[in-house]
Amino acid sequence: MTRDVFALPRTIAPGDIDELGHVNNVVYLRWVQDVAIAHWSAAATVAQQAEVAWVAIRHEIDYKHPALPGDGIVARTWVGTADSHRFERLTEIVRATDGKLLAQARTVWCPINRKTGRLTRVSDGVRARFSVPE
């Protein structure tokens, strides 16, 4: 079973470029977070967004090819497996012109109750909407 892929175009800013002339690795992490937040905001109900916030507890990024000034970038994400307290989110960063994979990431996110600030269980509705079965 797979879920829809959510895509978010990103623009490379001059400050994203490091001394080697390509996008700094930290920027990729920002893009991973940006697309995760945008996906949640676009797909979760208002009630779900009011109830749950997410914190990352693990990031794994594999850098395949550099992003360069002038490249158009697309961050694509989808949610993988989930249990009651952890959601796996997978992300690919690709060059827009040819779809070349520049980086791929796996992030583990935990749900936090917005009112209490404590770890919470994800409702069946959120799990059904966003994840694939374990």
Protein Blocks (a to p, Z undefined) as FASTA:
>chain_A
ZZddddddddddfklpcfkopacfklmmmmmmmmmmmmmmmmmcfklmmmpccddfbdcd
ddfbdcdehiacddddddddddfkbccdddddddfklopafbdcddddddddfklopacd
ddfklmmmmmccZZ
